[in-house]
Amino acid sequence: MTIEVRTATPEDVPGALTPIWHYFGSRPTPEEGERLGTILPADRVLAAFDGDAIVGGAGAYRFDLTVPGGGQATTAGVMAVGVLPTHRRRGVLTKLMRRQLADAHERGEPLALLYASEGHIYSRFGYGLASIAGDIELPKEHARLWDDEPIGQARLLESEEEVLELLPGIYDRVQAQTVGMFTRTPEWWKVRRLHRRPGQSGGEQVRVAIEVDGVLEAYALYRLNFGARHMITETTLEIHEALGTSPRALAAIWRYLLAIDWVARIEAFWLPLDHPLFLWLREPRRMRYAALEALWVRLVDVGAALSPRQLGDGGIVLDLHDEFCPWNQGRWRVGEGAVDRTTAEGDLRLGVSELGSVYLGGFTFDQLLRAGRVEELKAGGVERADELFRTARQPSCPELF
C-alpha cells in the first residue's frame, strides 16, 4: 500500500472530511461542504489517497492568536483530522501531520493549535497540552452570588444582521486582551457561531447584549432546552459563550444569565481555571466543574513563535529536541529582547511539546520539572525560565473548533 498525501481540490474536500465525519456517525453533506468552504479554502485541506480512494484528511484554519503580552501570532488552527478505520496503524496520520506542519512552515505560520479528542496522539507530533478548561453543571437553586444586583441593561438581538453589527466588536476587544483567543471573520461568525446544524436538538439560539453605562460591553450566546414535569421546570440553560470587555462587563452578563427564570440547570463550556465564577458563587463546588484538556500548542517555527510573545527579564538557553520539525532542533537563547540560535551551553533540555505547554502560560517549567518532562542542566535554570515566561492569567478560548 502506497499512501500519497496532497493538497485537496474543491472536489476532494468532501472526501477529505469524510474520515472524521465517519466517527461522528454521519457524512458531510454538500451544503455543509459549501458552507465550510467559506472559512476553509480547499488549499488548506490535505487528503490522503490510497490509489484513487481518499482514506484520510486534515484541515487547518488560518487564525491570528493572542499570545502573552497582547501580541498576535499567525496560527494554523488544525481541524477535521481523521483516518478511516480501514487504514489505521499504517502511518497515514503521520504523513498527514508531517505534511501539514511543513505547509504551515512554508506559509509562515509559526504556531499550530488544536483541540484533541485523543490528546496522546498529538504529543507524538510535537503538540503540548497548553491549557485546562472546564464544563459546569450548576443547579439553578445554587446559582447564588455574593452580589447579584443587575449591572447594565440587557437587550435581546433578533436578527442575524443585528448580531453581526454589534457582537463582533465586543468579541474583538476581548480577543485582543485574552491569551488563547483567535480572530474571527464575519464568515466565521455565520458558519461557526450563529448557524444551526440540521437535526441539532434543543431550543433556538438566543443572543443578548448588555449595555454598561450606555455602551455595549458584553454579550452571550445561549440556548434554553425546555423541559417540564408536573408543571415543574426541567429546562437546561446551555451557555455557549459569555464575554465582557472588562471585569464589570463580564459580571454583568453572568448576573443576567444566572438570573433567568424557570431554569433547572445551567451548563457552560470551556471555562478557564481562573474564571471569576469560583469567587462570585457562594458555593463554587455546586458548579460541578469538570476539568479537561483544552488547547494544544505546537511551535512550528520556534524563533518566529517566541518573537511576539512577551518575555520577562533575564535570559535562558533552551536545548530543544524536535525530530518531527528538524529546523527547530538545537539551542536557542531566549530573552533580553531577542530569540536567537546559539552555541552556548543549555540551561534546560526539553522537547518542543513541552515548550508548547508553557508557551501560552497554562503551565510552568517548574510543573514540567516535577512531572519529569524537562531536564535542568544548570542550577536555577527552571526558576529563571519561569521568571522569563511568567503570565498573570490562564489562557482561555471560548469555543471548540
C-alpha positions, 0 to 999 in steps of 0.5 A: 500500500502506497499512501500519497498525501496532497493538497485537496481540490474543491472536489476532494474536500468532501472526501477529505472530511469524510474520515472524521465525519465517519466517527461522528456517525454521519457524512458531510453533506454538500451544503455543509461542504459549501458552507465550510468552504467559506472559512476553509479554502480547499488549499488548506485541506490535505487528503490522503489517497490510497490509489484513487480512494481518499482514506484520510484528511486534515484541515487547518484554519488560518487564525491570528492568536493572542499570545502573552503580552497582547501580541498576535501570532499567525496560527494554523488552527488544525481541524477535521483530522481523521483516518478511516478505520480501514487504514489505521496503524499504517502511518497515514496520520503521520504523513498527514501531520508531517505534511501539514506542519511543513505547509504551515512552515512554508506559509509562515505560520509559526504556531499550530493549535488544536483541540484533541479528542485523543490528546496522546496522539498529538504529543507524538507530533510535537503538540503540548497540552497548553491549557485546562478548561472546564464544563459546569453543571450548576443547579439553578437553586445554587446559582447564588452570588455574593452580589447579584444586583443587575449591572447594565441593561440587557437587550435581546438581538433578533436578527442575524444582521443585528448580531453581526453589527454589534457582537463582533466588536465586543468579541474583538476587544476581548480577543485582543486582551485574552491569551488563547483567543483567535480572530474571527471573520464575519464568515466565521461568525455565520458558519461557526457561531450563529448557524444551526446544524440540521437535526441539532436538538434543543431550543433556538439560539438566543443572543443578548447584549448588555449595555454598561453605562450606555455602551455595549460591553458584553454579550452571550450566546445561549440556548434554553432546552425546555423541559417540564414535569408536573408543571415543574421546570426541567429546562437546561440553560446551555451557555455557549459563550459569555464575554465582557470587555472588562471585569464589570462587563463580564459580571454583568452578563453572568448576573443576567444569565444566572438570573433567568427564570424557570431554569433547572440547570445551567451548563457552560463550556470551556471555562478557564481555571481562573474564571471569576465564577469560583469567587462570585458563587457562594458555593463554587463546588455546586458548579460541578466543574469538570476539568479537561484538556483544552488547547494544544500548542505546537511551535512550528517555527520556534524563533518566529513563535517566541518573537511576539510573545512577551518575555520577562527579564533575564535570559535562558538557553533552551536545548530543544529536541524536535525530530518531527520539525528538524529546523527547530532542533538545537539551542536557542537563547531566549530573552533580553529582547531577542530569540536567537540560535546559539552555541552556548551551553543549555540551561534546560533540555526539553522537547518542543511539546513541552515548550508548547505547554508553557508557551501560552502560560497554562503551565510552568517549567517548574510543573514540567520539572516535577512531572519529569518532562524537562531536564535542568542542566544548570542550577536555577535554570527552571526558576529563571525560565519561569521568571522569563515566561511568567503570565498573570492569567490562564489562557482561555478560548471560548469555543471548540473548533 
